[in-house]
């Protein structure tokens, strides 16, 4: 009696699975775009991080609002020493020139840095 029950259960399960029709199909592109937890397709905003360092001004472009600094390590951003360009408001650049030693603070959004404070180092 156990054997016929097992066979009947197997047939019922097979019929139920066959009726699903879409089993194993990947979602279509339009369905995938609508999936609420698909973080891989959405651009997540980067968290802005703040750092402080000292360095030497190697270039200034007031027209573009950019300054290039040869700076030391920035612990808050886990950066080694390097030379890099940053955006800066013109009023921050008015009192510095190429070759000046500076102390600065910056905001890093994951793609670009913006100088928020720039002072000549003593």
Secondary structure, 3 states (H helix, E strand, C coil): CHHHHHHHHHHHHHHHHHHHCCCCCCCCHHHHHCCCCCHHHCCCCCCCEEEEEEEEEEEEECCCCEEEEEECCEHHHCECCEEEEEECCHHHHCCCCCCCEEEEEEEECCCCEEEEEEEECC
